[in-house]
Amino acid sequence: MNTINPQQLPQIRWQNQNVITTELLAQCYGTETARIRQSYSRNESRFEEGKHFFKVEGDDLKNLRVSFSDSQSDLQPDEIESQISSKTRSLILWTDKGAARHSKILDTDKAWDVFDQLEESYFHPERKANAPHPLLTPITTPLTLAQFNERQKALDAAQQALHQAQIIVTAADLLPKPANRRKTKAITPRKWTPEEVSALHEMRAKGHTFPQIARQLGRTEHSVANHYQRDLAKGGVQ
């Protein structure tokens, strides 16, 4: 039994996707063609035509036979024993999902490993082509011990500064906020008129108390008493 490297597979296109024959799939998985057919016949309900495989017949098969033979022209005859025979009346072509299903049924390390290679290099080579080229990928130069220590110190200092800033902000949130007090307009004391001063001293001379005088003059008791004491200190009536 010959085996084949998945990367050496000739490309077989059907329904706008890469597919593989039963013979090629068996060679890739390191098993007999009969084993693949047996797996299919015993688990036919698990395979859906158009999803896991395609069945090619008639003129489609004839055209496929020609194109398949041309695709293997670069390979040695003993590398692949899978030419489509002219006696073949129908051909099963397995999709990537069908190949995956067979690897699960076989359940061998080789089948699992080979399917990963098939998926990457055969069924979906465009994924590998779209991957960034190693030469275009930035290379990180390893740091020396001194460079690492310097960067670590800078990182520690930045983290400490951030921590202190957070503490300050938190403390500011805890401070009592000033009450929104209403501003009151300062009241300017009403000046005493000469008549009020004269009445104050006359009533005081008659023995009136400060509360009585305050009521008579329409002033506060404190204002009356304070003005009277100030006049006495000056030595007379203003």
Summary of the structure (lengths in Angstrom):
residues: 238
radius of gyration: 52.1
end to end distance: 136.8
largest distance: 149.8
contacts: 538
relative contact order: 0.09
helix: 57%
strand: 8%
